[in-house]
Amino acid sequence: MKTLTVKINERTKIGKAFIAMFDSFKDFDEIEIIETDSKKLQKEKSIYTPEFIAKVKKAEENIKNGETTRLDPKDIWGSLGLK
C-alpha cells in the first residue's frame, strides 16, 4: 500500500478538475481518500514552541500599536540611543 499527500488549490481550474477526478474514486474499496485541512495540519506539526509563537504574536501586536524601535542599519548604536 502506498500513501500520497497532495496539496490542491481548490480555487484554480486544474485544482477543481483534480478534486472532481478524486471524487470519482470515492466509491471504490481499493482506494481510500482522506481529506484534511492543510492549515490544521500546519498547526499540529509546528516545529515552534508555544513560547516562541507567543513572543512572535506579542511582537506583531507591538508593531500594530506602534510600540517598536526602528533600527538604522548604518547606525545601530545611534538608533538605540547608546552613542
C-alpha positions in Angstrom: 0.0 0.0 0.0 1.2 3.5 -0.8 0.2 6.8 0.8 0.3 10.0 -1.2 -0.1 13.5 0.2 -1.3 16.1 -2.4 -1.9 19.8 -1.8 -4.6 21.1 -4.1 -5.6 24.8 -4.7 -9.3 24.4 -4.8 -9.8 27.8 -6.4 -7.9 27.0 -9.7 -9.3 25.3 -12.7 -6.8 22.4 -12.5 -7.5 22.1 -8.8 -11.2 21.8 -9.3 -10.6 19.2 -12.1 -8.2 17.2 -9.8 -10.8 17.2 -7.0 -13.5 16.0 -9.4 -11.2 13.2 -10.5 -10.6 12.2 -6.9 -14.4 12.3 -6.1 -15.0 9.8 -8.9 -12.8 7.2 -7.0 -14.6 7.5 -3.6 -16.9 4.5 -4.4 -14.0 2.0 -4.8 -12.8 -0.1 -2.0 -9.2 -0.3 -3.4 -8.7 3.5 -2.9 -9.2 5.3 0.4 -9.3 9.1 0.2 -8.7 11.0 3.4 -9.4 14.7 3.3 -7.6 17.0 5.7 -7.3 20.8 6.1 -3.8 21.9 5.4 -4.0 24.8 7.9 -4.9 22.3 10.6 -2.0 20.1 9.7 0.4 23.0 9.9 -0.8 23.8 13.4 -0.4 20.2 14.5 3.1 19.8 13.0 4.5 23.1 14.2 8.3 23.0 14.9 8.0 26.1 17.1 7.4 26.0 20.8 4.3 27.7 22.2 6.6 30.2 24.0 8.2 31.3 20.7 4.8 31.6 19.0 3.6 33.8 21.9 6.6 36.0 21.6 6.1 36.5 17.8 2.4 37.3 18.3 3.3 39.8 21.0 5.9 41.4 18.7 3.2 41.6 15.9 0.8 43.3 18.4 3.5 45.8 19.4 4.2 46.7 15.8 0.5 47.3 15.2 0.3 49.5 18.3 3.4 51.5 17.2 5.4 50.2 20.2 8.6 49.4 18.3 12.1 50.7 17.9 13.3 51.2 14.4 17.0 50.4 13.8 19.1 52.2 11.2 21.4 49.5 9.8 24.0 52.2 9.2 23.9 53.5 12.8 22.6 50.8 15.1 24.0 52.2 18.3 22.7 55.7 17.5 19.2 54.4 16.7 19.3 52.7 20.1 20.4 55.9 21.8 23.6 54.3 23.0 26.0 56.7 21.3 
